[in-house]
Amino acid sequence: MARFWALIASVTFALPCAARERVHALADLASPPPVVRQTPSSPAQAPSPVAKEPDETRRAFLRGLDYLARQQAAHQDGAFPRAGGAQHAPVALAALGALAFMSEGSTPGRGRYGREVALAVDYLLARADGNAGTARGYIAVSVDDKWGMHAHGYALLALCNAFTLSPAGERGKRIAALLPESVAVIERSQTSEGGWFYFPTAGLEHENSVTVVQLQALRAARNCGVQVDAKVVSRAVDYIRRCQSENGSFRYALDPTSKSSLALTAAGLATLQNAGRYEGPEIERAIREMWAEIMERERGGERADSGFPHYERMYVALALWTQPDRRLFERWFELERAVVLKEQRADGSWHDEQFGSCLATAMNCLFLSINDGLLPLFER
C-alpha cells in the first residue's frame, strides 16, 4: 500500500483543481487524524454516528434475520417470497438468505437460525438434482431460469460456506457430492473471452457481474478442496482486468462504451483480491477511483446510481475489507452503517423495489455482520 500512497502524492499536481481535492481527501485519510478537530460538521471529520452503539447494530442485524425467518416460514419450502419486488430470483434469494443466517454463526441444523439455514440449503440442493430439466449440478429452477448462472454462482457460494461450517453429517455429504458437478457447470460454460453470461452455455454473450460471482464461487469451492481448473480462473481474471477502464473503474462488459459504476468497480476489485491480486497498478487505480466516488458522495456530489444499492454496498464492503490498510474500511463502514440503520423498517426489513425486501434484508445483514468475520466469505 505504500506504493499506492506514493502514487497519489506523485500525481496530485498534474490533476485539475477538482480532481486534486478528491485525491487529497483520500491522501488525508491515510494520515493520522489530528488530535483536535474544530469543524465536526465535515463528513470526513464528523465523529462516528454509531461507533458507541454496537448494541444498536446487533439489534438491527437480528431484527433483519428474524424478518427473513418469518418470510421463509411463510413460504414453507426453504425459499423466500418476492416480498414486493418487481422481479423474483428464488435461487439467489435462498442463497443470500442462507449466507445471512450463517453470518450470525448458525450452521445447518445448529444455532439460533440452524433450522432456517438447513431449509435454505436443502432448497438449493433440491434445485441441483436435475429434476427441472437441467443438468445435474446446475442450481436453477428451470432450464429457462432468467437469472441462471448469476443465481448458480451465489448458490454454490452458499453451499461452500455451509459445507465449510458443517461438513459432517448427511447434508454435508450431499453438498460434497454436488460441489464438483456444480463447478463443472461453471467451467464448461465459460465463453471464449473468459467471462460468463446468464445461461450455462459457452455462447457469444458475456458480462462482468455474472463473471464476478462465478469467480467467487470457484474460489469458495477450491477452499473446500474441490479441484478447479486453473486455466478457467486465469481466463476469468484476465476478463475482469480487461473490463477495467483507464481511470480505474470497471465496466459492465469488455465493450469500452459499456457503463461503469461504483458497484461494478467494487465488485471487480473485490474479485481480483479474491483471486489473489492484492497489489499492482490495476488495484491501485480501482481503489483510487472507488474512494474518489465515495468522497464525492459524502460531499453532496451527484450520486452515480448503479440501480443496485444493496449489491453495491455489499461489494464495496468486501473490496475495502480485504485492503491491508484497515482505515479505508473503517472510515467508510462507520458512515454507511448509520445509513443502513436509519433505512431499516419497523418489521426489520429493508426495501428494494426491483428484487424485494428479502434480498435487500439479506444483503444488509451480511453487510452488518462483516466485522464479526464468522462467515468464510469474510476471511481476510
Secondary structure, 3 states (H helix, E strand, C coil): CHHHHHHHHHHHHHCCHHHHHHHHHHHHHHCCCCCCCCCCCCCCCCCCCCCCCHHHHHHHHHHHHHHHHHHHHHHCCCCCCCCCCCCCCHHHHHHHHHHHHHHCCCECCECCCHHHHHHHHHHHHHHCCCCCCCCCCCCCCCCCCCCHHHHHHHHHHHHHHHHHHCCCHHHHHHHHHHHHHHHHHHHHCCCCCCCECCCCCCCCCCEHHHHHHHHHHHHHHHHCCCCCCHHHHHHHHHHHHHCECCCCCEECCCCCCCCECHHHHHHHHHHHHHCCCCCCHHHHHHHHHHHHHHHHHHCCCCCCCCCCHHHHHHHHHHHHHCCCCHHHHHHHHHHHHHHHHHHCCCCCCCCCCCCCHHHHHHHHHHHHHHHHCCCHHHCC
